[in-house]
Amino acid sequence: MALHWFNPPVPVSGERAGMTHNVGNVEAASELLLQWTKRGPKWNLAVRVCMACLADQATPQEVRKAFRAAAIEEGKLRTAHEGAD
């Protein structure tokens, strides 16, 4: 199965302090969404858009936008300068 890539990747904090995941495809976004705990309305939308993309009913860029919004809602979005020494 081919991955559904989007660009640019969305940097999100990982499970350990200082860890960053640069999420660049729908499958990785889906996997991380299922690990998050807040599960608010933006999380719900991101999950639905991921599922739609996997069924060829949405684009990877639509997933990126929804995933980024969910990461903000979850408090997981990282910026380029975070964690830089």
Secondary structure as UniProt FT lines:
FT   STRAND          5..13
FT   TURN            17..18
FT   STRAND          20..25
FT   HELIX           26..33
FT   TURN            34..35
FT   HELIX           41..54
FT   TURN            55..56
FT   HELIX           60..74
FT   TURN            80..83
//
